[in-house]
Amino acid sequence: MRRLVLALTLGLALLGAGGPQSAAADSFPSIIHLPNGWGPEGIAIRAGTDEVYVGSIATGSVWKGDLRSGEGDVLVPSHTGRAAIGLKVDRERRLFVAGGMTGKAWVYDARTGGDLAEYTLAPAGQSFLNDVVVTKHAAYFTDSTSAALGVVPLGDDDDDLPTQADVRSLPLTGDFVLQTGPNAFNLNGIVATRNGKQLVAVQTATGKLFRIDPETGVTDEIEIEGGGSFPYGDGLYLKGRRLYVVQNMLNQVSVVQLSQDLTSGRLLRVLTDPALQIPTTIARSGSRYYVVNARFGTPATPDTTYDIVRLPGR
């Protein structure tokens, strides 16, 4: 009997310990409110942390928040002539920001919000720098009007950023075909394999996925089982060989299992939620995935509300 009582006591103690831990694991809010009138597009989370960053399209500002508390504040203030579309933060806590129609990219200190660098990657008004991925060797920017990537090379010295003279354009060849017309958005979201030797991007106008060689610019279309594609493809997130594709106007995220060589893939499932209102980009912290609601089509006023949504499931 004594052993039974002891076993029951230990079991209850373990259950009691498990309860608060489970509650803590789920304590992250499912909705995080951004400042009214923010007008977001890009979201980034610093690896291994709960630090989240969201840019403002119109002002170039960047908001920094905490995923656990849901609280945050403006990190990078508004700058005349700047915009913030896609953004990524690297291991050195540098925030790389694509500047849309400005043709420029900026790098900020992710701790202070201070300017670190500014680069011209394409002609202003004739380009749309949309998203960015940062590898050990370079930051690669998609231009949704061009068959080329903007490349900011990164050297072995983590403290140094390149000069404008080091910036280059990487023309894309192979399967990628530039779509033309007033509403033909081309390459949008972009990600890299863990070793940085391959890039993957989505073409919004066609819904096609492409594997890109970052050295040569050669592209190969990723064949989706059943001939599938991802209309309105926007932001991407790659975990191993599992690719998350945000489809903005469809209010969903498609989860795709890619082959080892990234030449093919199959749709695993589609994630959606009633809280989604034209999500554009996606980021991950631990086992949690977050998208930002851009609310395209909703009149943008100083009182328009915007938020980050934690996706259900994985």
matplotlib code that plots the C-alpha trace (Angstrom):
import matplotlib.pyplot as plt

x = [0.0, 2.8, 4.3, 0.9, 0.5, 4.1, 3.5, 0.2, 1.9, 4.7, 2.3, 0.2, 3.4, 4.5, 1.0, 1.1, 4.5, 3.4, 0.3, 2.1, 4.7, 2.1, 0.3, 3.6, 4.3, 0.9, 1.2, 2.3, -0.6, -2.2, -2.7, -0.1, -1.4, 0.8, 0.5, -2.6, -1.9, 1.4, 0.9, 3.1, 4.5, 7.6, 8.1, 11.4, 12.3, 15.8, 16.8, 16.7, 14.8, 11.3, 12.3, 10.0, 10.5, 7.8, 8.4, 6.1, 5.7, 5.0, 7.4, 10.4, 9.9, 10.5, 8.6, 10.3, 8.2, 8.3, 6.4, 5.8, 4.3, 3.0, 4.4, 6.7, 7.7, 9.2, 12.9, 13.6, 11.9, 10.2, 12.6, 11.5, 12.1, 12.4, 10.2, 10.3, 9.1, 10.8, 13.3, 15.6, 17.8, 21.1, 23.2, 25.1, 21.8, 21.8, 18.5, 18.4, 15.5, 14.2, 13.1, 10.4, 10.2, 13.1, 15.5, 17.5, 18.2, 19.1, 20.9, 20.0, 21.4, 18.7, 19.5, 19.4, 17.7, 20.6, 21.7, 24.6, 24.5, 22.5, 22.8, 21.4, 20.5, 18.2, 16.8, 14.2, 10.7, 11.7, 12.1, 10.4, 12.8, 10.5, 12.2, 15.6, 17.4, 20.8, 23.3, 26.9, 28.1, 25.6, 22.2, 20.0, 17.1, 14.3, 13.1, 9.5, 10.0, 13.2, 14.9, 17.7, 18.6, 20.3, 23.4, 25.1, 28.2, 29.2, 32.8, 34.5, 34.7, 31.3, 31.7, 32.3, 29.6, 30.6, 30.7, 28.4, 31.1, 30.8, 27.1, 26.1, 23.2, 22.8, 20.9, 18.6, 18.7, 17.2, 13.5, 12.5, 10.5, 9.8, 6.1, 5.2, 2.2, 0.9, 0.0, 2.7, 4.6, 7.5, 9.9, 8.7, 9.6, 13.0, 14.7, 18.0, 19.1, 20.9, 24.3, 23.4, 24.2, 20.7, 18.0, 14.2, 11.8, 8.2, 6.9, 3.6, 2.2, 2.4, 2.5, 5.7, 8.5, 12.1, 15.4, 18.2, 22.0, 23.3, 26.6, 25.4, 21.8, 20.6, 17.0, 15.1, 11.4, 10.4, 7.8, 4.9, 3.2, 0.0, 1.1, 0.2, 1.2, 0.8, -1.2, -0.6, 2.6, 4.3, 6.6, 8.4, 9.9, 12.1, 12.7, 14.9, 13.0, 9.7, 8.6, 5.9, 4.3, 2.1, -0.7, -1.7, -5.1, -6.2, -5.6, -3.6, -0.2, 0.6, 3.1, 5.2, 7.6, 10.6, 12.8, 16.4, 17.7, 14.9, 13.7, 10.2, 7.7, 4.3, 1.6, 1.3, -1.5, -2.9, -2.9, -5.6, -7.3, -10.3, -7.9, -6.0, -6.5, -4.2, -1.0, 2.2, 5.2, 6.0, 8.6, 9.3, 10.2, 10.6, 7.6, 5.5, 4.9, 3.7, 2.3, 1.7, -1.6, -1.0, -4.7, -4.2, -7.4, -8.4, -8.2, -5.1, -5.8, -4.0, -6.7, -6.5, -5.6, -2.9, -1.6, 0.6, -1.2, 0.2, -0.8, -2.6, -0.7, 2.4]
y = [0.0, 2.4, 1.8, 2.6, 5.8, 6.8, 6.1, 8.0, 10.9, 11.0, 10.8, 13.7, 15.7, 15.1, 16.0, 19.2, 20.0, 19.2, 21.4, 24.8, 23.8, 23.1, 26.3, 28.2, 26.6, 27.9, 31.3, 33.0, 35.1, 34.0, 37.6, 40.4, 43.9, 46.3, 50.1, 51.4, 52.6, 50.6, 49.1, 46.0, 43.6, 41.8, 39.9, 38.5, 36.6, 36.5, 32.8, 31.3, 34.2, 35.7, 38.9, 39.8, 42.6, 44.0, 46.7, 49.5, 49.8, 53.5, 54.9, 52.5, 52.2, 48.9, 47.7, 45.3, 43.2, 40.2, 37.1, 36.0, 39.2, 40.6, 44.0, 46.1, 49.5, 51.3, 50.4, 52.1, 55.5, 56.8, 58.1, 60.2, 58.4, 55.0, 51.9, 48.5, 45.5, 42.1, 41.9, 39.5, 39.6, 37.7, 36.2, 39.4, 41.2, 43.1, 43.8, 43.7, 45.5, 45.5, 49.0, 48.3, 51.0, 52.9, 50.4, 50.6, 48.3, 49.2, 47.5, 48.5, 47.6, 45.2, 46.3, 50.1, 50.7, 52.7, 52.9, 50.6, 50.7, 51.8, 50.2, 51.0, 47.7, 48.9, 52.1, 53.9, 53.7, 51.0, 48.2, 46.6, 45.1, 42.7, 40.2, 39.2, 36.2, 36.3, 33.5, 33.3, 34.7, 37.3, 38.9, 38.2, 40.5, 39.7, 42.4, 41.6, 43.5, 41.9, 38.7, 39.3, 39.2, 42.1, 40.7, 42.3, 40.1, 39.4, 38.7, 36.5, 39.3, 39.4, 43.0, 44.5, 45.3, 45.8, 49.1, 50.2, 49.2, 45.5, 45.3, 43.4, 42.1, 38.4, 37.8, 34.8, 32.2, 28.8, 28.0, 31.3, 33.5, 37.1, 37.9, 41.4, 43.6, 46.1, 43.5, 40.9, 40.5, 38.2, 36.8, 37.6, 35.5, 33.9, 31.5, 29.6, 26.1, 25.8, 25.7, 28.6, 26.6, 26.8, 29.4, 28.9, 31.7, 32.0, 33.8, 35.5, 35.9, 32.2, 30.5, 28.6, 27.8, 28.0, 26.6, 29.2, 28.7, 31.7, 31.5, 31.3, 32.5, 29.4, 28.6, 25.3, 25.1, 22.9, 20.4, 20.0, 16.7, 16.8, 19.9, 22.1, 25.8, 28.4, 31.4, 34.7, 33.2, 35.7, 35.1, 31.8, 29.9, 26.8, 24.3, 21.5, 20.3, 21.6, 24.8, 27.1, 29.3, 32.2, 32.8, 36.3, 36.9, 33.3, 33.8, 30.6, 29.0, 25.9, 23.4, 21.6, 18.7, 19.2, 16.5, 16.2, 18.0, 20.6, 19.6, 18.5, 18.7, 17.7, 19.5, 18.2, 20.5, 24.0, 26.1, 28.8, 30.7, 33.1, 35.8, 35.9, 39.1, 39.0, 37.6, 38.4, 36.9, 34.2, 33.6, 30.9, 30.8, 27.3, 25.3, 28.4, 30.0, 33.6, 35.6, 39.3, 40.6, 43.3, 43.8, 44.8, 46.3, 47.8, 51.6, 52.6, 55.3, 56.3, 54.2, 51.0, 48.0, 45.5, 42.4, 39.3, 35.9, 32.8, 29.9, 26.9, 23.6, 23.1]
z = [0.0, 0.8, -2.6, -4.2, -2.3, -3.2, -6.9, -6.9, -5.1, -7.6, -10.5, -9.2, -8.7, -12.3, -13.6, -11.5, -12.9, -16.4, -16.2, -15.7, -18.2, -20.8, -20.0, -20.3, -23.7, -24.9, -23.2, -26.5, -27.8, -31.0, -32.1, -31.7, -32.5, -34.4, -34.2, -36.0, -39.5, -39.6, -43.1, -42.8, -45.3, -44.0, -40.8, -39.3, -36.1, -34.8, -34.6, -31.2, -29.7, -29.3, -31.0, -33.9, -36.4, -38.8, -41.4, -42.6, -46.3, -46.5, -43.9, -43.8, -40.1, -38.3, -35.2, -32.7, -30.4, -28.1, -29.1, -25.5, -24.2, -27.5, -26.5, -28.7, -29.9, -32.9, -33.4, -36.7, -37.0, -40.1, -42.8, -45.8, -49.0, -47.4, -47.5, -45.7, -47.6, -46.9, -44.0, -42.4, -39.2, -39.2, -36.4, -36.0, -35.2, -38.5, -40.0, -43.8, -45.4, -49.0, -50.1, -52.8, -55.5, -54.0, -55.6, -52.3, -49.4, -45.9, -43.0, -39.5, -36.1, -34.7, -31.1, -31.5, -34.9, -36.1, -39.7, -40.7, -44.5, -47.5, -51.0, -54.4, -56.1, -58.9, -60.5, -58.4, -59.8, -62.2, -59.7, -56.7, -54.2, -52.5, -50.2, -48.9, -47.6, -45.8, -46.1, -44.8, -48.1, -49.2, -48.9, -51.9, -52.8, -55.2, -57.7, -58.7, -61.9, -63.1, -64.0, -61.6, -57.9, -56.1, -54.3, -51.3, -50.6, -47.1, -46.2, -43.7, -41.2, -39.6, -38.4, -41.9, -44.4, -48.1, -49.9, -52.7, -55.2, -54.0, -54.8, -58.0, -60.0, -60.6, -63.9, -63.8, -66.6, -67.2, -66.6, -65.1, -67.6, -66.7, -66.8, -68.1, -67.7, -65.2, -62.5, -63.3, -60.0, -60.6, -57.9, -54.5, -51.4, -51.2, -48.9, -48.8, -47.8, -44.6, -46.3, -48.6, -51.7, -53.2, -53.1, -53.6, -54.7, -55.8, -58.8, -57.7, -61.2, -62.1, -58.7, -59.7, -57.4, -58.6, -57.4, -58.0, -58.0, -56.1, -57.9, -61.5, -61.5, -63.3, -62.3, -62.4, -61.9, -59.0, -60.3, -58.0, -57.9, -59.9, -61.7, -58.8, -58.3, -55.7, -57.0, -55.1, -53.7, -51.4, -48.4, -47.9, -45.0, -45.4, -42.6, -43.9, -47.0, -45.8, -47.5, -46.3, -49.0, -48.1, -50.6, -49.7, -51.5, -50.6, -46.9, -46.6, -46.2, -48.3, -46.8, -49.4, -49.0, -51.3, -52.7, -51.5, -54.6, -54.6, -58.1, -57.1, -54.3, -53.1, -51.2, -47.6, -46.3, -46.3, -43.1, -42.7, -39.9, -39.7, -38.4, -41.7, -43.7, -46.7, -45.0, -46.8, -45.1, -42.5, -39.8, -37.2, -33.5, -32.1, -33.2, -33.7, -37.1, -37.5, -40.5, -40.8, -42.1, -44.7, -45.4, -49.0, -50.4, -47.0, -47.1, -45.2, -42.6, -39.3, -37.5, -39.7, -37.5, -38.4, -36.6, -36.5, -36.4, -34.9, -37.2, -35.9, -36.1, -38.3]

ax = plt.figure().add_subplot(projection="3d")
ax.plot(x, y, z, "-o")
ax.set_aspect("equal")
plt.show()
